[in-house]
Amino acid sequence: MKTSLSKLTASQRTESFGTSIFTEISALAHQYNAVNLGQGFPDFDGPIEIKRIAMEAIASGRNQYAAMSGENGFKKAIARHSSRFYQHDIDPSSQITVMSGATEALFSTILAFINPGDEVIVFEPCYDSYVPAITIAGGIPVPVTLHEPLYRFNPVELKAAFSEKTKAILINTPHNPSGTVLNRSELGFISDLCNEFDVLAIVDEVYEHLVFDNHIHVQLRSMPDMENRTITISSIGKTFSFTGWKLGWAISSEALQKPIRNVHQFNVFSSITPMQYAAAAALDLPDEYYSQLKQDYRKKRDYLSSILSHAGLYPIVSEGTYFMMADTVDFSFAHTNDFAKWLIKTCGIACIPPGSFYLRPERASTYVRFCFCKKYSTLETAAERFLTIKNYI
């Protein structure tokens, strides 16, 4: 009897998912031994005392499943963090769920609330997991463009995106990849629309402590009538340089937590136990840690901006995050994918072309993304390699 393999096919919901540009660029960077200023992970570790607490937790036997919603001490630390920085009183037992990173928190939240056919507004460019998460849930992503060079939305365009079919809006501030920080006026405009159209707000705030100069991170949940319709997502990876620990959380009203926990428990059940003890201590680090973090990253931002400017690029100085967009308009490439590959092969430097951050890649224009979450020695090597680039303008 002949065996058929006709049913061993991928589901329709995955048909639009291909190999990401991150995989392609990273492989090429490895092949050419390039300085990787593309992918957003630090090439240094976070505080040694926090690593020590993680190792002590492992050594002391805290290696079995944590409670589904998270280890109590960690949830209390998240609540203290919310009170300390945003003056919000959060009940750790009913308003916080610990997740295996912010990406899992986003997926669990979207699966918890989005039905097939629901529309979800998303700003483009955006973190590349947003659209697949919406698609897997059967939702319909509705893009609203953040316009270059300042990467801000047009209020008329945003309002036009809302309709009776809109179930949620997905917001990222500080914003990856642009480095834009939405201000209080912009968030107020968004909150008014959410209340008018009865829309859920899902806010990715993983870069909440990486805000520079006079810019301030404002939480959408602090806007009038938004506390009960906002889900706030964050993680420890960006603030403490432990991206590989994959530990995040979702904060919301108790009513919104229940469906999120229903998805979370059947997805991963619980998150890594020993790192929750270390993460609790990390969130409780003194104010000096957080202020020094901003200062260090601001200096690296300014250094990278100077490097890019001297190389003939036009950087957009970031308001927040550890990313920076730069215009390649003076280089004669039809597409930024071609520029990114050329930069690796010719100069040994990796960046990310932004097409994958757009639902409509044709809007990606001539900008590429660099990151500055690197040691100074890494940035100095990049500066040396950039010296050759002006020969090609």
One Martini backbone bead per residue (centre of mass of N, CA, C, O) as a GRO file, in nm:
protein
  393
    1MET     BB    1   0.094   0.038   0.024
    2LYS     BB    2   0.065   0.365  -0.039
    3THR     BB    3   0.206   0.645   0.103
    4SER     BB    4   0.073   0.946   0.208
    5LEU     BB    5   0.176   1.315   0.234
    6SER     BB    6  -0.063   1.532   0.198
    7LYS     BB    7  -0.109   1.598   0.526
    8LEU     BB    8   0.205   1.700   0.564
    9THR     BB    9   0.121   2.009   0.625
   10ALA     BB   10   0.107   2.319   0.669
   11SER     BB   11  -0.055   2.557   0.796
   12GLN     BB   12  -0.213   2.837   0.683
   13ARG     BB   13  -0.109   3.035   0.913
   14THR     BB   14   0.211   2.985   0.801
   15GLU     BB   15   0.247   3.074   0.495
   16SER     BB   16   0.366   3.380   0.555
   17PHE     BB   17   0.614   3.240   0.688
   18GLY     BB   18   0.945   3.315   0.685
   19THR     BB   19   1.254   3.400   0.666
   20SER     BB   20   1.417   3.607   0.843
   21ILE     BB   21   1.630   3.876   0.829
   22PHE     BB   22   1.787   3.798   1.085
   23THR     BB   23   1.891   3.525   0.987
   24GLU     BB   24   2.034   3.626   0.732
   25ILE     BB   25   2.221   3.842   0.859
   26SER     BB   26   2.360   3.661   1.071
   27ALA     BB   27   2.487   3.463   0.871
   28LEU     BB   28   2.649   3.676   0.716
   29ALA     BB   29   2.806   3.791   0.955
   30HIS     BB   30   2.949   3.527   1.023
   31GLN     BB   31   3.090   3.480   0.747
   32TYR     BB   32   3.232   3.795   0.771
   33ASN     BB   33   3.296   3.891   1.057
   34ALA     BB   34   3.089   4.088   1.174
   35VAL     BB   35   2.963   4.363   1.314
   36ASN     BB   36   2.677   4.344   1.527
   37LEU     BB   37   2.426   4.609   1.462
   38GLY     BB   38   2.145   4.459   1.451
   39GLN     BB   39   2.089   4.289   1.681
   40GLY     BB   40   1.910   4.328   2.008
   41PHE     BB   41   2.191   4.245   2.181
   42PRO     BB   42   2.403   4.224   2.418
   43ASP     BB   43   2.777   4.198   2.471
   44PHE     BB   44   2.676   4.194   2.779
   45ASP     BB   45   2.634   4.177   3.109
   46GLY     BB   46   2.485   4.205   3.386
   47PRO     BB   47   2.469   4.209   3.703
   48ILE     BB   48   2.653   4.014   3.916
   49GLU     BB   49   2.452   3.996   4.161
   50ILE     BB   50   2.224   3.867   3.989
   51LYS     BB   51   2.373   3.615   3.899
   52ARG     BB   52   2.425   3.509   4.185
   53ILE     BB   53   2.128   3.465   4.262
   54ALA     BB   54   2.071   3.258   4.041
   55MET     BB   55   2.283   3.049   4.136
   56GLU     BB   56   2.169   3.016   4.422
   57ALA     BB   57   1.891   2.910   4.336
   58ILE     BB   58   1.995   2.657   4.203
   59ALA     BB   59   2.166   2.543   4.446
   60SER     BB   60   1.891   2.547   4.645
   61GLY     BB   61   1.646   2.408   4.454
   62ARG     BB   62   1.500   2.625   4.243
   63ASN     BB   63   1.388   2.393   3.982
   64GLN     BB   64   1.089   2.404   3.973
   65TYR     BB   65   0.787   2.476   3.943
   66ALA     BB   66   0.613   2.741   3.924
   67ALA     BB   67   0.376   2.927   3.945
   68MET     BB   68   0.175   3.009   3.693
   69SER     BB   69   0.182   3.337   3.767
   70GLY     BB   70   0.419   3.322   3.967
   71GLU     BB   71   0.639   3.425   4.183
   72ASN     BB   72   0.565   3.607   4.453
   73GLY     BB   73   0.823   3.782   4.482
   74PHE     BB   74   0.818   3.887   4.189
   75LYS     BB   75   0.536   4.015   4.185
   76LYS     BB   76   0.601   4.216   4.412
   77ALA     BB   77   0.830   4.360   4.258
   78ILE     BB   78   0.653   4.461   4.026
   79ALA     BB   79   0.468   4.629   4.206
   80ARG     BB   80   0.689   4.813   4.319
   81HIS     BB   81   0.781   4.923   4.048
   82SER     BB   82   0.509   5.059   3.974
   83SER     BB   83   0.505   5.247   4.220
   84ARG     BB   84   0.786   5.385   4.194
   85PHE     BB   85   0.753   5.490   3.874
   86TYR     BB   86   0.399   5.527   3.852
   87GLN     BB   87   0.195   5.520   4.096
   88HIS     BB   88   0.093   5.213   4.101
   89ASP     BB   89  -0.150   4.996   4.229
   90ILE     BB   90  -0.072   4.648   4.260
   91ASP     BB   91  -0.196   4.324   4.250
   92PRO     BB   92   0.000   4.046   4.249
   93SER     BB   93  -0.224   3.810   4.250
   94SER     BB   94  -0.439   3.951   4.009
   95GLN     BB   95  -0.241   4.163   3.800
   96ILE     BB   96  -0.014   3.933   3.754
   97THR     BB   97   0.188   3.779   3.489
   98VAL     BB   98   0.426   3.552   3.433
   99MET     BB   99   0.661   3.524   3.165
  100SER     BB  100   0.834   3.404   2.867
  101GLY     BB  101   0.842   3.685   2.801
  102ALA     BB  102   0.707   3.931   2.603
  103THR     BB  103   0.624   3.755   2.363
  104GLU     BB  104   0.442   3.566   2.522
  105ALA     BB  105   0.258   3.785   2.630
  106LEU     BB  106   0.152   3.872   2.354
  107PHE     BB  107   0.039   3.601   2.259
  108SER     BB  108  -0.149   3.545   2.499
  109THR     BB  109  -0.315   3.803   2.471
  110ILE     BB  110  -0.415   3.770   2.180
  111LEU     BB  111  -0.545   3.485   2.221
  112ALA     BB  112  -0.744   3.588   2.452
  113PHE     BB  113  -0.901   3.830   2.252
  114ILE     BB  114  -0.876   3.724   1.955
  115ASN     BB  115  -1.080   3.691   1.686
  116PRO     BB  116  -1.195   3.602   1.405
  117GLY     BB  117  -1.188   3.924   1.233
  118ASP     BB  118  -1.039   4.092   1.407
  119GLU     BB  119  -0.914   4.411   1.463
  120VAL     BB  120  -0.563   4.529   1.461
  121ILE     BB  121  -0.380   4.786   1.557
  122VAL     BB  122  -0.064   4.881   1.392
  123PHE     BB  123   0.241   5.004   1.398
  124GLU     BB  124   0.447   5.128   1.131
  125PRO     BB  125   0.695   5.007   1.237
  126CYS     BB  126   0.758   4.667   1.376
  127TYR     BB  127   0.774   4.415   1.557
  128ASP     BB  128   0.790   4.093   1.401
  129SER     BB  129   0.561   3.943   1.600
  130TYR     BB  130   0.286   4.083   1.577
  131VAL     BB  131   0.153   3.978   1.314
  132PRO     BB  132   0.167   3.671   1.367
  133ALA     BB  133  -0.006   3.678   1.621
  134ILE     BB  134  -0.262   3.785   1.487
  135THR     BB  135  -0.284   3.565   1.266
  136ILE     BB  136  -0.304   3.313   1.450
  137ALA     BB  137  -0.580   3.432   1.581
  138GLY     BB  138  -0.739   3.561   1.313
  139GLY     BB  139  -0.659   3.835   1.270
  140ILE     BB  140  -0.651   4.187   1.156
  141PRO     BB  141  -0.416   4.384   1.043
  142VAL     BB  142  -0.385   4.748   1.100
  143PRO     BB  143  -0.207   4.987   0.950
  144VAL     BB  144   0.005   5.252   1.092
  145THR     BB  145   0.205   5.509   1.013
  146LEU     BB  146   0.533   5.602   1.087
  147HIS     BB  147   0.677   5.896   1.006
  148GLU     BB  148   0.920   6.019   0.841
  149PRO     BB  149   1.186   6.095   1.052
  150LEU     BB  150   1.017   6.081   1.346
  151TYR     BB  151   0.806   5.862   1.389
  152ARG     BB  152   0.492   5.960   1.346
  153PHE     BB  153   0.161   6.001   1.374
  154ASN     BB  154  -0.141   6.049   1.209
  155PRO     BB  155  -0.438   6.131   1.339
  156VAL     BB  156  -0.619   6.080   1.091
  157GLU     BB  157  -0.518   5.792   1.030
  158LEU     BB  158  -0.583   5.666   1.301
  159LYS     BB  159  -0.887   5.720   1.314
  160ALA     BB  160  -0.950   5.565   1.040
  161ALA     BB  161  -0.873   5.274   1.165
  162PHE     BB  162  -1.121   5.295   1.321
  163SER     BB  163  -1.384   5.061   1.423
  164GLU     BB  164  -1.621   4.820   1.489
  165LYS     BB  165  -1.383   4.594   1.436
  166THR     BB  166  -1.217   4.696   1.665
  167LYS     BB  167  -1.038   4.539   1.937
  168ALA     BB  168  -0.731   4.647   1.900
  169ILE     BB  169  -0.423   4.796   2.021
  170LEU     BB  170  -0.071   4.807   1.929
  171ILE     BB  171   0.188   4.920   2.147
  172ASN     BB  172   0.522   5.088   2.123
  173THR     BB  173   0.679   5.222   2.425
  174PRO     BB  174   0.937   5.243   2.331
  175HIS     BB  175   1.044   5.224   1.986
  176ASN     BB  176   1.054   4.945   1.768
  177PRO     BB  177   1.305   5.085   1.563
  178SER     BB  178   1.308   5.418   1.604
  179GLY     BB  179   1.306   5.553   1.918
  180THR     BB  180   1.031   5.640   1.989
  181VAL     BB  181   0.841   5.858   2.216
  182LEU     BB  182   0.548   5.877   2.342
  183ASN     BB  183   0.347   6.123   2.431
  184ARG     BB  184   0.092   6.247   2.613
  185SER     BB  185  -0.074   6.350   2.373
  186GLU     BB  186  -0.071   6.090   2.204
  187LEU     BB  187  -0.193   5.906   2.426
  188GLY     BB  188  -0.453   6.069   2.457
  189PHE     BB  189  -0.557   6.017   2.172
  190ILE     BB  190  -0.566   5.710   2.196
  191SER     BB  191  -0.753   5.691   2.446
  192ASP     BB  192  -0.999   5.827   2.318
  193LEU     BB  193  -1.039   5.607   2.100
  194CYS     BB  194  -1.070   5.364   2.286
  195ASN     BB  195  -1.325   5.475   2.428
  196GLU     BB  196  -1.505   5.530   2.178
  197PHE     BB  197  -1.454   5.210   2.058
  198ASP     BB  198  -1.395   4.991   2.267
  199VAL     BB  199  -1.071   4.938   2.315
  200LEU     BB  200  -0.795   4.749   2.337
  201ALA     BB  201  -0.477   4.782   2.512
  202ILE     BB  202  -0.149   4.693   2.392
  203VAL     BB  203   0.162   4.732   2.581
  204ASP     BB  204   0.497   4.772   2.486
  205GLU     BB  205   0.764   4.826   2.759
  206VAL     BB  206   1.072   4.713   2.744
  207TYR     BB  207   1.203   5.031   2.717
  208GLU     BB  208   1.123   5.212   2.973
  209HIS     BB  209   1.445   5.280   3.077
  210LEU     BB  210   1.512   5.388   2.766
  211VAL     BB  211   1.537   5.726   2.823
  212PHE     BB  212   1.610   6.048   2.684
  213ASP     BB  213   1.670   6.333   2.804
  214ASN     BB  214   1.341   6.489   2.805
  215HIS     BB  215   1.216   6.224   2.799
  216ILE     BB  216   0.905   6.042   2.875
  217HIS     BB  217   0.760   5.771   3.024
  218VAL     BB  218   0.423   5.688   2.947
  219GLN     BB  219   0.145   5.538   3.062
  220LEU     BB  220  -0.155   5.447   2.932
  221ARG     BB  221  -0.300   5.357   3.204
  222SER     BB  222  -0.297   5.672   3.312
  223MET     BB  223  -0.524   5.734   3.153
  224PRO     BB  224  -0.833   5.805   3.110
  225ASP     BB  225  -1.008   5.509   3.133
  226MET     BB  226  -0.751   5.276   3.098
  227GLU     BB  227  -0.703   5.061   3.322
  228ASN     BB  228  -0.945   4.848   3.212
  229ARG     BB  229  -0.804   4.850   2.888
  230THR     BB  230  -0.505   4.765   2.985
  231ILE     BB  231  -0.201   4.600   2.869
  232THR     BB  232   0.108   4.556   3.035
  233ILE     BB  233   0.434   4.505   2.888
  234SER     BB  234   0.732   4.335   3.013
  235SER     BB  235   1.091   4.318   3.108
  236ILE     BB  236   1.439   4.234   3.187
  237GLY     BB  237   1.633   4.225   2.938
  238LYS     BB  238   1.690   4.537   2.873
  239THR     BB  239   1.752   4.656   3.164
  240PHE     BB  240   1.969   4.389   3.245
  241SER     BB  241   2.105   4.212   3.019
  242PHE     BB  242   1.888   3.931   3.000
  243THR     BB  243   1.759   3.802   2.726
  244GLY     BB  244   1.796   3.479   2.782
  245TRP     BB  245   1.577   3.448   3.018
  246LYS     BB  246   1.289   3.500   2.945
  247LEU     BB  247   1.139   3.755   3.131
  248GLY     BB  248   0.802   3.846   3.199
  249TRP     BB  249   0.495   4.061   3.181
  250ALA     BB  250   0.148   4.116   3.287
  251ILE     BB  251  -0.065   4.404   3.324
  252SER     BB  252  -0.390   4.419   3.492
  253SER     BB  253  -0.682   4.355   3.538
  254GLU     BB  254  -0.843   4.090   3.661
  255ALA     BB  255  -1.033   4.042   3.418
  256LEU     BB  256  -0.791   4.030   3.204
  257GLN     BB  257  -0.618   3.799   3.332
  258LYS     BB  258  -0.782   3.539   3.301
  259PRO     BB  259  -0.743   3.480   2.988
  260ILE     BB  260  -0.436   3.490   2.994
  261ARG     BB  261  -0.397   3.248   3.190
  262ASN     BB  262  -0.540   3.037   3.017
  263VAL     BB  263  -0.320   3.040   2.799
  264HIS     BB  264  -0.055   3.015   2.959
  265GLN     BB  265  -0.109   2.730   3.096
  266PHE     BB  266  -0.124   2.587   2.788
  267ASN     BB  267   0.163   2.673   2.692
  268VAL     BB  268   0.392   2.695   2.959
  269PHE     BB  269   0.258   2.757   3.253
  270SER     BB  270   0.570   2.832   3.334
  271SER     BB  271   0.847   2.998   3.452
  272ILE     BB  272   1.157   3.041   3.529
  273THR     BB  273   1.251   3.006   3.852
  274PRO     BB  274   1.538   3.120   3.944
  275MET     BB  275   1.512   3.396   3.783
  276GLN     BB  276   1.291   3.525   3.963
  277TYR     BB  277   1.474   3.590   4.204
  278ALA     BB  278   1.668   3.774   4.048
  279ALA     BB  279   1.457   3.972   3.926
  280ALA     BB  280   1.360   4.088   4.191
  281ALA     BB  281   1.634   4.217   4.265
  282ALA     BB  282   1.661   4.394   4.014
  283LEU     BB  283   1.408   4.579   4.055
  284ASP     BB  284   1.543   4.672   4.351
  285LEU     BB  285   1.734   4.849   4.254
  286PRO     BB  286   1.870   5.133   4.268
  287ASP     BB  287   1.852   5.440   4.120
  288GLU     BB  288   2.144   5.438   4.014
  289TYR     BB  289   2.112   5.223   3.804
  290TYR     BB  290   1.902   5.364   3.618
  291SER     BB  291   2.066   5.625   3.565
  292GLN     BB  292   2.320   5.485   3.449
  293LEU     BB  293   2.187   5.344   3.215
  294LYS     BB  294   2.106   5.600   3.063
  295GLN     BB  295   2.384   5.727   3.043
  296ASP     BB  296   2.530   5.503   2.889
  297TYR     BB  297   2.334   5.494   2.642
  298ARG     BB  298   2.358   5.787   2.557
  299LYS     BB  299   2.659   5.776   2.487
  300LYS     BB  300   2.629   5.551   2.271
  301ARG     BB  301   2.436   5.698   2.092
  302ASP     BB  302   2.624   5.941   2.028
  303TYR     BB  303   2.852   5.773   1.909
  304LEU     BB  304   2.694   5.639   1.678
  305SER     BB  305   2.600   5.898   1.545
  306SER     BB  306   2.885   5.993   1.472
  307ILE     BB  307   2.969   5.752   1.301
  308LEU     BB  308   2.741   5.774   1.086
  309SER     BB  309   2.793   6.063   0.994
  310HIS     BB  310   3.094   6.011   0.900
  311ALA     BB  311   2.981   5.782   0.686
  312GLY     BB  312   2.716   5.926   0.533
  313LEU     BB  313   2.488   5.921   0.727
  314TYR     BB  314   2.137   5.969   0.868
  315PRO     BB  315   2.065   6.002   1.180
  316ILE     BB  316   1.818   5.920   1.425
  317VAL     BB  317   1.788   6.036   1.725
  318SER     BB  318   1.714   5.878   1.999
  319GLU     BB  319   1.471   5.874   2.261
  320GLY     BB  320   1.486   5.552   2.268
  321THR     BB  321   1.632   5.281   2.336
  322TYR     BB  322   1.894   5.080   2.130
  323PHE     BB  323   1.810   5.238   1.865
  324MET     BB  324   1.892   5.333   1.510
  325MET     BB  325   1.815   5.532   1.252
  326ALA     BB  326   1.931   5.539   0.899
  327ASP     BB  327   2.014   5.713   0.615
  328THR     BB  328   2.095   5.589   0.261
  329VAL     BB  329   2.050   5.798   0.020
  330ASP     BB  330   2.366   5.825  -0.090
  331PHE     BB  331   2.312   5.533  -0.176
  332SER     BB  332   2.297   5.318  -0.471
  333PHE     BB  333   2.013   5.160  -0.373
  334ALA     BB  334   1.711   5.000  -0.428
  335HIS     BB  335   1.764   4.844  -0.149
  336THR     BB  336   1.827   4.783   0.187
  337ASN     BB  337   1.912   4.490   0.156
  338ASP     BB  338   2.155   4.555  -0.025
  339PHE     BB  339   2.303   4.736   0.171
  340ALA     BB  340   2.335   4.533   0.407
  341LYS     BB  341   2.503   4.325   0.247
  342TRP     BB  342   2.726   4.517   0.156
  343LEU     BB  343   2.825   4.605   0.440
  344ILE     BB  344   2.925   4.328   0.522
  345LYS     BB  345   3.119   4.264   0.276
  346THR     BB  346   3.283   4.548   0.281
  347CYS     BB  347   3.291   4.638   0.617
  348GLY     BB  348   3.186   4.446   0.854
  349ILE     BB  349   2.866   4.536   0.890
  350ALA     BB  350   2.563   4.511   1.076
  351CYS     BB  351   2.226   4.549   0.970
  352ILE     BB  352   1.873   4.646   0.946
  353PRO     BB  353   1.632   4.608   0.736
  354PRO     BB  354   1.284   4.732   0.755
  355GLY     BB  355   1.079   4.550   0.596
  356SER     BB  356   0.997   4.350   0.843
  357PHE     BB  357   0.842   4.606   0.997
  358TYR     BB  358   0.631   4.579   0.759
  359LEU     BB  359   0.331   4.525   0.600
  360ARG     BB  360   0.445   4.751   0.389
  361PRO     BB  361   0.752   4.739   0.249
  362GLU     BB  362   0.737   4.995   0.054
  363ARG     BB  363   0.765   5.196   0.322
  364ALA     BB  364   1.079   5.170   0.412
  365SER     BB  365   1.278   5.297   0.234
  366THR     BB  366   1.624   5.426   0.335
  367TYR     BB  367   1.627   5.278   0.605
  368VAL     BB  368   1.820   5.169   0.891
  369ARG     BB  369   1.921   4.948   1.159
  370PHE     BB  370   2.075   5.018   1.468
  371CYS     BB  371   2.283   4.921   1.749
  372PHE     BB  372   2.404   5.019   2.108
  373CYS     BB  373   2.428   4.729   2.279
  374LYS     BB  374   2.751   4.781   2.326
  375LYS     BB  375   3.060   4.779   2.348
  376TYR     BB  376   3.301   5.004   2.292
  377SER     BB  377   3.483   4.811   2.129
  378THR     BB  378   3.270   4.752   1.915
  379LEU     BB  379   3.222   5.045   1.821
  380GLU     BB  380   3.520   5.098   1.745
  381THR     BB  381   3.535   4.887   1.524
  382ALA     BB  382   3.314   5.009   1.352
  383ALA     BB  383   3.451   5.283   1.305
  384GLU     BB  384   3.693   5.168   1.146
  385ARG     BB  385   3.520   5.029   0.918
  386PHE     BB  386   3.372   5.298   0.821
  387LEU     BB  387   3.612   5.449   0.675
  388THR     BB  388   3.547   5.311   0.379
  389ILE     BB  389   3.256   5.412   0.286
  390LYS     BB  390   3.308   5.692   0.133
  391ASN     BB  391   3.417   5.556  -0.136
  392TYR     BB  392   3.090   5.486  -0.224
  393ILE     BB  393   2.939   5.776  -0.271
   0.00000   0.00000   0.00000
